[in-house]
Amino acid sequence: MDKLNKSAFSEIDFEHIFDLSPDLIFILDRDHNIIRANQAMGERVGVSSESLVGSKCFWCMHQTDELPAFCVHSQVLKDGKEHRAEIFIEHLDGWFFVTATPLLDKDGAIIGAIHIARDFSDRKRDEEALRESKAKYQAIFESTGAATLIVEEDTTIQMANKECYSVTGYTPDELIGQKWTQFVAPESLQEMMKNHHLRRQNPDLAPKKYEVKLVNKKGDRRDALLDIGIIPDTKQSVVSILDITERSQMEDMLRESEEKYRTIFQESSSGILIADGETKGFLFSNPAICQMFGYSEEEFKLLSVKNIHPRDSLDSVISAFESQMKGEISVAYALPCLRKDGTIFYADISTASAIINGQKCAVGFFTDVTERIKIEEKLISNEQRLSTIYDTVGAIIFHLAVEAKGKYRFSSVNQAFCNTTGLSKGQIVGKMVSEVISEPSLMMVLGKYQQAIDESTIVRWEETSDYPTGRLTGEVSIAPIFDVNGHCTNLVGSVLDITDRKQAEEEIKQKNEELQLVNAEKDKFFSIIAHDLRSPFNSFLGLTQIMAEQLPTMTLEKIQTIAVSMRKSATNLYGLLENLLEWSRMQQGMTTFDPESFSLMPKISGGLASYL
């Protein structure tokens, strides 16, 4: 450390910061005697920190006269390495993440260890989760880089990406179908379930982001930050999980000298800024915060809170700063921060009030959450895109929830469903199928739904139902969705409207029937004409045959009689041909129908005479 840095840090009351830390910090010698403890340690145990000096650590922490089997101090003394453990301390009624770091003398011999015990028992927060189908989100999940789940209203995990393994120790296949609650530590469960139900009543009633304790496959408790959102038009939620177990370690080790505290301040992975509580000007900064913003320690001393945030966000930033100084909130989430080069990143800022060198100061701890914000924005963008596709696609699509006793309820429909049927979404969504589809189609439809569930396959059929827009016919496809226990929870259907095609087919059928009737009438008419033509022709042929065979022997009178008969036959034939031509013209529309009255008997007599 150069002289400039040493000079800067000589102004800091590091021992005061040691007592300011909310973590339990104490130093043990080789015989497990406490030789130094901070104020938080004394307050938790219920005595002053000074009265702890000289006491055995296992008596103060565990109320026992013997070393516990899991004693991390013993492990440090044995191998000289740093050890960490999550320990439930019954006497203090809490779980602690304990870090024990060896202390060495100038010859490198172990003389004791620094212990930092972080209480993570009270972090009880819950996160909402997004739900649509697994196929819709799987690609996004696997590329987010964050552990992500989709959770049903009954807390069943519907989808999980590979990143969940790093947080929970479970593979996606092991998580899917399990209850989300079984991975939440008991101390966080009640608050989580409360938020879970409130979120489904009204998303604004429950926090979007909060911290909880999770239990991984090994049984270890992990601190996690949950970011939850409800998938629109569903009861599903999307849960993003960030493991923060190692985050915000205020101190890596504590030493009696200024060098010990400066090392903790300098080597913290969290960005730390100390600001004047009144002027909001910065007094001290650590290397992590300098790297985060791009300023040097000396440059930070010339800046204040308003210089490291975008101008259009200053009102909300200053409001959060003042609320933290008053103790109203401890963490301000996802505040925009302005780097020296003008670029913006987002950080969660945890701030505590402290008196340093006689003045009221704010000690802020910065965690860069820019990547998490980008993931959240990507999830929102993709959800909006998928929702747009759902409502703009031309095909009719609907989603049914399967309830007990063969009941089915509409969960959602797309805009094409409303446009085709003339029903609004308010008239459909949340309604039972029996309230939307009427008989006689209803019984058939319910039977097809049950068939799809029983056979675990897609079922297709034609259905005709009456809607405000009229009687509609469609080709319906329905597909069942099952949970890991084999229970059908939802049905997803699509409908191809074939009403126009069915009407065209019906018109063609009617025209064919009319054509068949016309052809039958024509055949009957031709049969009658052929019959009527046969008699005159037979008479005509008979007379001509007589003349051909007997003409030389026939008298003139006989010939004249035959000629008169032939003329009558020819006249009748001509009349029949005229009638046939007139009928043909009528069929072609060439003759108008002009009915007139006449005496029927003469016509009948004339007709009979032609055959006599």
C-alpha positions in Angstrom: 0.0 0.0 0.0 1.6 3.3 -1.0 1.9 6.3 1.3 -1.1 8.1 -0.2 -3.4 5.2 0.5 -2.0 4.7 4.0 -2.5 8.4 4.7 -6.1 8.3 3.4 -6.9 5.3 5.6 -5.3 6.8 8.6 -8.3 9.1 8.7 -10.8 6.2 9.0 -11.8 4.9 12.4 -11.6 1.2 11.3 -12.3 0.0 14.7 -15.5 2.0 14.7 -16.4 0.4 11.4 -15.6 -3.0 13.0 -18.2 -2.2 15.7 -20.6 -0.9 13.0 -20.7 -4.2 11.1 -24.1 -6.0 11.5 -22.1 -9.3 11.3 -20.9 -11.0 14.5 -17.1 -10.6 14.5 -14.7 -11.9 17.1 -11.1 -13.0 17.4 -10.1 -16.3 19.2 -6.7 -17.4 20.5 -5.4 -21.0 20.2 -7.3 -22.0 23.4 -10.7 -20.8 22.0 -10.6 -17.7 24.2 -12.3 -14.6 22.9 -9.8 -11.8 22.8 -11.9 -9.2 20.9 -15.6 -9.0 19.9 -17.6 -6.3 18.1 -20.7 -4.6 19.3 -23.1 -6.8 17.2 -21.6 -9.9 18.9 -22.3 -8.5 22.3 -25.8 -7.4 21.5 -26.7 -10.8 20.0 -25.3 -12.7 23.0 -27.0 -10.3 25.4 -23.9 -8.7 27.1 -21.4 -6.0 26.4 -18.7 -6.9 23.9 -16.1 -6.1 26.5 -17.5 -8.6 29.0 -17.0 -11.4 26.3 -13.2 -11.0 26.4 -11.6 -14.0 28.0 -14.7 -16.2 27.7 -14.7 -19.5 25.8 -16.3 -19.2 22.4 -18.3 -22.5 22.7 -19.8 -21.3 26.0 -20.9 -17.9 24.7 -22.1 -19.2 21.3 -23.4 -22.6 22.1 -23.9 -22.7 25.9 -21.9 -25.9 26.1 -18.8 -26.9 28.1 -17.3 -28.8 25.2 -16.2 -28.0 21.7 -19.0 -28.9 19.1 -18.1 -31.4 16.5 -18.4 -28.9 13.7 -16.1 -26.3 15.3 -14.4 -24.4 12.4 -11.9 -22.9 14.8 -10.5 -26.4 15.5 -10.2 -27.0 11.8 -8.3 -23.7 11.2 -5.9 -24.6 14.0 -5.4 -28.1 12.5 -4.6 -27.3 8.9 -3.9 -23.5 9.0 -6.5 -22.8 6.2 -9.6 -20.6 6.1 -12.8 -22.5 6.8 -16.5 -21.7 6.1 -19.6 -23.3 7.4 -23.3 -22.8 7.8 -24.2 -23.5 11.4 -27.4 -23.5 13.4 -26.7 -22.0 16.8 -29.6 -23.1 19.0 -28.7 -20.7 21.8 -29.0 -17.8 19.5 -32.0 -19.3 17.7 -30.5 -18.7 14.2 -28.5 -19.9 11.3 -25.1 -18.3 10.7 -22.7 -18.4 7.8 -19.3 -18.6 9.7 -15.9 -17.7 8.1 -12.8 -18.5 10.2 -9.5 -17.0 8.9 -6.2 -17.9 10.5 -4.1 -15.2 12.2 -0.3 -15.6 12.0 2.5 -14.1 13.9 5.6 -12.6 12.2 7.1 -16.0 11.9 4.0 -17.5 10.2 2.8 -19.5 13.2 -0.9 -19.6 13.9 -1.8 -17.6 16.9 -5.6 -17.6 16.5 -8.3 -16.9 14.0 -10.8 -14.1 13.0 -14.4 -15.3 12.9 -17.2 -13.6 11.0 -20.7 -15.0 11.6 -23.4 -13.6 9.4 -27.0 -14.2 10.5 -29.1 -15.2 7.6 -32.1 -16.6 9.5 -34.5 -13.7 8.9 -34.2 -13.3 5.1 -37.8 -14.2 4.2 -38.8 -13.1 0.9 -40.6 -14.7 -2.0 -40.7 -14.4 -5.7 -43.4 -14.6 -8.3 -42.9 -16.8 -11.4 -43.9 -16.8 -15.1 -46.0 -19.6 -16.8 -46.9 -20.5 -20.3 -45.9 -23.7 -21.9 -42.4 -25.3 -21.5 -41.7 -25.0 -25.2 -42.4 -21.2 -25.2 -39.7 -20.4 -22.6 -37.1 -23.2 -22.7 -34.8 -21.5 -25.2 -34.9 -18.2 -23.1 -34.3 -20.1 -19.8 -31.2 -21.9 -21.1 -29.6 -18.6 -22.4 -30.4 -16.2 -19.5 -27.4 -17.2 -17.4 -29.6 -17.0 -14.3 -31.4 -19.9 -12.5 -35.0 -19.6 -13.6 -38.2 -21.4 -12.8 -41.8 -21.3 -14.0 -44.1 -22.1 -11.1 -47.8 -22.9 -11.1 -50.4 -21.4 -8.8 -50.3 -24.6 -6.6 -46.4 -24.1 -6.4 -45.7 -27.0 -8.8 -42.5 -26.3 -10.8 -43.4 -26.5 -14.5 -40.1 -25.6 -16.1 -36.5 -25.2 -14.8 -33.3 -24.3 -16.7 -29.8 -25.8 -16.3 -28.6 -22.9 -14.1 -30.8 -24.1 -11.3 -28.3 -26.9 -10.7 -25.7 -24.4 -9.5 -28.1 -23.0 -6.9 -30.1 -26.0 -5.8 -27.9 -29.0 -6.7 -30.9 -30.5 -8.6 -31.1 -31.1 -12.4 -34.1 -29.6 -14.3 -35.6 -33.1 -14.6 -35.4 -33.5 -10.8 -37.0 -30.1 -10.2 -39.9 -30.3 -12.7 -43.1 -31.5 -11.1 -41.9 -30.9 -7.6 -43.4 -28.3 -5.2 -41.4 -25.1 -5.1 -42.1 -24.9 -1.4 -39.9 -27.9 -0.6 -36.8 -26.0 -1.6 -37.6 -23.0 0.6 -36.2 -23.0 4.1 -38.9 -23.2 6.9 -38.0 -19.7 8.2 -38.8 -18.2 4.7 -41.8 -20.4 3.9 -44.6 -18.5 5.6 -43.7 -15.1 4.1 -43.1 -16.7 0.7 -46.6 -18.3 0.6 -48.2 -15.1 1.8 -46.7 -13.2 -1.1 -47.4 -16.1 -3.5 -51.2 -15.8 -2.8 -51.2 -12.0 -2.7 -49.5 -11.8 -6.0 -52.2 -13.8 -7.7 -54.9 -11.5 -6.2 -53.1 -8.4 -7.3 -49.4 -8.3 -8.3 -49.0 -4.9 -6.7 -49.8 -6.3 -3.3 -46.6 -8.4 -3.1 -43.0 -7.4 -3.5 -41.4 -8.2 -6.9 -37.9 -8.7 -5.4 -36.9 -10.0 -2.0 -34.5 -12.3 -0.3 -35.2 -15.8 1.0 -33.3 -18.9 2.2 -33.3 -21.9 0.0 -32.2 -25.5 0.8 -30.1 -27.2 -1.8 -29.8 -30.9 -2.5 -27.1 -31.4 0.1 -29.3 -29.8 2.7 -27.2 -26.6 2.8 -29.0 -23.3 3.2 -28.3 -20.7 0.6 -29.2 -17.0 0.6 -31.0 -16.1 -2.6 -32.5 -13.0 -4.2 -35.7 -13.8 -6.0 -37.1 -11.7 -8.8 -40.7 -12.7 -9.5 -43.2 -11.8 -12.2 -46.7 -13.1 -13.1 -47.2 -14.3 -16.7 -50.1 -12.2 -18.2 -53.4 -13.9 -18.3 -52.2 -16.8 -16.2 -51.7 -17.7 -12.6 -48.1 -18.8 -13.4 -45.0 -16.9 -12.2 -41.5 -16.7 -13.5 -38.9 -16.9 -10.7 -35.3 -15.8 -11.3 -32.9 -16.9 -8.5 -29.6 -15.2 -7.7 -27.4 -16.9 -5.2 -26.1 -14.2 -2.9 -24.6 -16.4 -0.2 -21.1 -15.0 -0.9 -22.3 -11.5 -1.6 -21.6 -8.4 0.4 -19.0 -9.8 2.7 -18.2 -6.6 4.6 -14.9 -7.9 6.0 -12.7 -10.9 5.1 -10.8 -10.7 8.4 -10.4 -8.4 11.3 -7.1 -7.4 12.9 -6.4 -5.4 16.0 -4.3 -2.9 14.1 -5.4 -0.4 11.5 -3.8 -2.6 8.8 -6.3 -5.4 9.5 -9.3 -3.1 9.0 -7.8 -1.4 6.0 -7.2 -4.8 4.3 -10.9 -5.7 4.9 -12.0 -2.4 3.4 -9.6 -2.6 0.5 -10.2 -6.2 -0.5 -14.0 -6.4 -0.2 -15.5 -7.7 -3.4 -18.4 -5.3 -2.9 -18.0 -1.6 -3.9 -18.0 0.5 -0.7 -18.5 4.3 -0.6 -18.5 6.4 2.6 -20.4 9.7 2.1 -21.1 12.7 4.4 -24.7 12.4 5.6 -25.4 16.1 5.1 -23.4 17.2 2.0 -23.6 13.8 0.4 -20.0 14.3 -0.7 -17.7 11.2 -0.7 -15.1 10.7 2.0 -13.6 7.3 1.2 -13.9 4.6 -1.5 -12.5 1.2 -1.9 -10.8 -0.3 -5.0 -13.9 -2.3 -5.9 -16.0 0.8 -6.2 -13.3 2.6 -8.1 -13.2 -0.2 -10.6 -17.0 -0.2 -10.8 -17.2 3.5 -11.6 -13.9 4.2 -13.3 -12.8 6.9 -10.8 -9.7 7.0 -8.6 -9.9 7.3 -4.8 -8.8 10.9 -5.1 -11.4 11.7 -7.8 -14.1 10.3 -5.7 -13.3 12.8 -2.9 -14.3 15.6 -5.3 -17.6 14.0 -6.1 -21.0 13.6 -4.4 -24.1 11.4 -4.8 -25.5 13.5 -7.6 -22.3 13.0 -9.7 -22.6 9.2 -9.9 -26.3 8.9 -11.0 -28.0 10.0 -14.2 -29.6 13.5 -13.9 -33.1 12.3 -14.7 -32.9 9.7 -11.8 -31.6 12.0 -9.1 -34.9 12.7 -7.4 -35.6 9.0 -6.8 -31.9 8.4 -5.9 -31.8 11.2 -3.3 -35.2 10.1 -1.9 -33.8 6.5 -1.4 -30.6 7.9 0.1 -32.5 10.0 2.7 -34.8 7.0 3.5 -31.8 4.9 4.2 -30.2 7.5 6.4 -33.5 7.6 8.4 -33.5 3.8 8.7 -36.7 3.5 6.8 -35.2 1.1 4.2 -31.9 -0.8 4.1 -31.5 -1.6 0.4 -32.3 0.4 -2.7 -32.7 -2.0 -5.6 -31.6 -1.5 -9.2 -30.6 2.1 -9.0 -29.1 3.5 -12.2 -25.4 4.5 -11.8 -23.3 6.7 -14.0 -19.7 5.7 -14.7 -16.9 8.2 -15.5 -17.1 7.3 -19.2 -20.8 8.2 -19.3 -22.1 4.6 -19.5 -24.8 3.4 -17.1 -25.1 0.3 -15.0 -27.5 -0.8 -12.3 -26.7 -1.6 -8.7 -28.4 -2.7 -5.5 -27.2 -0.3 -2.8 -27.2 -1.3 0.9 -26.6 1.7 3.2 -26.0 2.0 6.9 -25.7 5.2 9.0 -22.5 5.6 11.0 -20.5 8.2 12.9 -17.0 8.5 11.5 -14.5 11.1 12.7 -17.3 12.8 14.6 -19.6 13.3 11.6 -22.7 11.4 10.5 -21.9 9.3 7.4 -23.6 6.8 5.1 -21.6 3.6 4.4 -22.9 2.3 1.1 -22.3 -1.2 -0.3 -22.8 -1.5 -4.1 -23.6 -4.7 -6.0 -23.7 -4.6 -9.8 -27.0 -6.1 -11.1 -26.8 -4.9 -14.7 -26.8 -8.4 -16.1 -29.8 -9.4 -14.0 -31.7 -6.3 -15.3 -30.9 -7.3 -18.9 -32.2 -10.8 -18.3 -35.4 -9.4 -16.8 -35.9 -7.1 -19.8 -35.3 -9.9 -22.2 -37.9 -12.1 -20.4 -40.4 -9.2 -20.5 -39.7 -8.5 -24.2 -40.1 -12.2 -25.1 -43.3 -12.5 -23.1 -44.7 -9.4 -24.9 -43.7 -10.8 -28.3 -45.3 -14.2 -27.6 -48.4 -12.5 -26.4 -48.6 -10.5 -29.6 -48.2 -13.6 -31.7 -50.9 -15.3 -29.7 -53.4 -12.4 -30.3 -52.4 -11.7 -34.0 -52.3 -15.3 -35.4 -55.2 -16.0 -37.7 -56.0 -19.4 -36.3 -58.5 -19.7 -33.4 -56.6 -20.8 -30.2 -58.0 -21.4 -26.8 -56.7 -22.8 -23.5 -58.8 -24.8 -21.0 -58.1 -25.6 -17.3 -59.2 -29.1 -16.4 -61.2 -29.2 -13.2 -62.7 -32.0 -11.2 -65.6 -34.1 -12.3 -65.1 -33.5 -16.1 -65.4 -29.7 -15.8 -63.5 -27.5 -18.2 -62.9 -23.7 -17.8 -61.6 -21.3 -20.4 -58.3 -19.9 -19.2 -57.5 -17.8 -22.3 -58.5 -17.3 -25.9 -56.8 -15.3 -28.6 -58.3 -12.4 -30.6 -59.2 -14.6 -33.5 -61.6 -16.6 -31.3 -63.4 -13.3 -30.4 -63.5 -12.0 -34.0 -64.9 -15.3 -35.3 -67.6 -15.9 -32.7 -68.6 -12.3 -31.9 -67.9 -13.0 -28.2 -65.7 -10.7 -26.0 -62.9 -12.2 -23.9 -64.9 -11.1 -20.8 -67.7 -13.4 -22.1 -65.3 -16.4 -22.4 -62.3 -16.3 -20.1 -63.1 -17.8 -16.7 -66.4 -19.3 -18.0 -67.2 -23.0 -18.0 -67.3 -24.6 -21.5 -71.0 -25.4 -20.9 -71.6 -21.6 -20.6 -70.1 -20.9 -24.0 -71.0 -23.9 -26.1 -74.6 -25.0 -26.3 -76.3 -28.3 -27.2 -76.4 -30.4 -29.3 -72.6 -29.8 -29.8 -71.8 -29.6 -26.1 -72.1 -33.4 -25.3 -70.0 -34.3 -28.3 -67.3 -31.7 -27.4 -67.1 -32.9 -23.8 -66.7 -36.5 -25.0 -63.8 -35.4 -27.3 -62.1 -33.6 -24.4 -62.3 -36.8 -22.3 -61.1 -38.9 -25.3 -58.0 -36.7 -25.6 -57.2 -37.1 -21.9 -57.9 -40.9 -21.8 -55.8 -41.6 -24.9 -53.1 -39.0 -24.2 -53.2 -37.8 -27.8 -54.5 -35.1 -30.0 -58.1 -35.5 -31.0 -59.7 -33.9 -34.1 -63.3 -33.5 -35.2 -65.8 -31.2 -36.9 -68.1 -29.2 -34.8 -71.1 -26.9 -35.5 -72.3 -24.4 -32.9 -74.3 -21.3 -32.7 -72.7 -18.0 -31.8 -73.6 -14.3 -32.1 -72.1 -14.2 -35.6 -74.2 -17.1 -36.6 -74.0 -20.9 -37.0 -70.3 -21.8 -37.4 -68.6 -25.0 -38.4 -64.9 -25.7 -37.6 -62.3 -28.4 -37.6 -61.2 -28.6 -34.0 -58.0 -30.1 -32.6 -57.4 -30.5 -28.8 -54.2 -31.6 -27.1 -53.9 -32.6 -23.4 -51.1 -31.3 -21.1 -50.0 -33.5 -18.2 -48.0 -32.8 -15.0 -45.2 -35.1 -13.9 -47.8 -37.2 -11.9 -49.7 -38.0 -15.1 -52.6 -35.8 -14.3 -54.1 -33.7 -17.1 -54.1 -30.1 -15.9 -54.8 -28.2 -19.2 -56.1 -28.6 -22.7 -54.9 -26.5 -25.6 -57.1 -26.3 -28.7 -57.2 -24.7 -32.1 -60.1 -24.3 -34.6 -60.0 -23.9 -38.4 -63.2 -22.1 -39.4 -64.7 -24.1 -42.4 -68.2 -22.5 -42.3 -67.8 -21.0 -45.8 -66.5 -24.3 -47.2 -69.4 -26.2 -45.7 -71.9 -23.7 -47.1 -70.3 -24.1 -50.6 -70.4 -27.9 -50.3 -74.1 -27.7 -49.3 -74.8 -25.5 -52.3 -73.0 -27.9 -54.7 -75.0 -30.8 -53.2 -78.3 -28.9 -53.7 -77.3 -28.1 -57.4 -76.5 -31.7 -58.0 -79.8 -32.8 -56.7 -81.6 -30.3 -58.9 -79.5 -31.4 -61.9 -80.4 -35.1 -61.2 -84.1 -34.1 -61.0 -83.9 -32.2 -64.3 -82.2 -35.1 -66.0 -84.9 -37.5 -64.7 -87.6 -35.3 -66.0 -85.8 -35.0 -69.3 -85.5 -38.8 -69.6 -89.2 -39.2 -68.7 -90.1 -36.6 -71.3 -88.0 -38.2 -74.0 -89.7 -41.6 -73.2 -93.1 -40.0 -73.6 -92.1 -38.3 -76.9 -90.7 -41.6 -78.2 -93.9 -43.4 -77.3 -96.1 -40.6 -79.0 -93.9 -40.7 -82.1 -94.2 -44.5 -82.5 -97.9 -44.6 -83.2 -97.9 -42.0 -86.1 -94.8 -43.6 -87.5 -96.3 -47.1 -87.3 -99.5 -45.9 -89.1 -97.4 -44.1 -91.7 -95.1 -47.1 -92.3 -98.2 -49.4 -92.5 -99.8 -47.2 -95.2 -96.6 -46.9 -97.2 -96.1 -50.7 -97.0 -99.7 -51.2 -98.4 -99.0 -48.8 -101.3 -95.6 -50.4 -102.0 -97.1 -53.9 -102.2 -100.6 -53.3 -103.7 -100.4 -50.0 -105.6 -100.9 -51.7 -109.1 -104.1 -53.3 -108.0 -105.5 -50.4 -106.0 -108.3 -48.2 -107.2 -107.9 -44.4 -107.3 -110.4 -44.1 -104.5 -108.3 -46.4 -102.3 -105.2 -44.6 -103.0 -106.8 -41.3 -102.1 -108.0 -42.7 -98.8 -104.5 -43.9 -97.9 -103.1 -40.5 -98.9 -105.5 -38.7 -96.6 -104.5 -41.1 -93.7 -100.8 -40.5 -94.5 -101.3 -36.7 -94.4 -103.0 -36.9 -91.0 -100.1 -39.0 -89.7 -97.6 -36.5 -91.1 -99.5 -33.6 -89.6 -99.5 -35.3 -86.2 -95.8 -36.0 -86.4 -95.1 -32.4 -87.3 -97.2 -31.3 -84.3 -95.2 -33.5 -82.0 -91.9 -32.2 -83.4 -93.2 -28.6 -83.0 -94.0 -29.3 -79.3 -90.6 -30.9 -78.8 -88.8 -27.8 -80.3 -91.0 -25.5 -78.1 -90.1 -27.5 -75.0 -86.4 -27.3 -75.9 -86.6 -23.5 -76.2 -88.3 -23.3 -72.9 -85.6 -25.3 -71.2 -83.0 -22.9 -72.7 -84.9 -19.9 -71.6 -85.5 -18.8 -75.3 -89.3 -18.8 -74.9 -91.2 -16.8 -72.4 -94.0 -18.4 -70.4 -97.2 -16.7 -71.5 -100.2 -18.7 -70.1 -103.7 -18.3 -71.7 -107.1 -19.8 -71.2 -108.6 -22.3 -73.7 -111.3 -25.0 -73.9 -109.8 -28.3 -72.9 -112.2 -30.8 -74.5 -111.5 -29.8 -78.2 -107.8 -30.3 -77.5 -108.4 -33.7 -76.0 -110.8 -34.7 -78.9 -108.3 -33.5 -81.5 -105.5 -35.5 -79.7 -107.6 -38.6 -79.7 -108.6 -38.2 -83.3 -105.0 -38.3 -84.4 -104.8 -41.8 -83.1 -108.1 -43.0 -84.4 
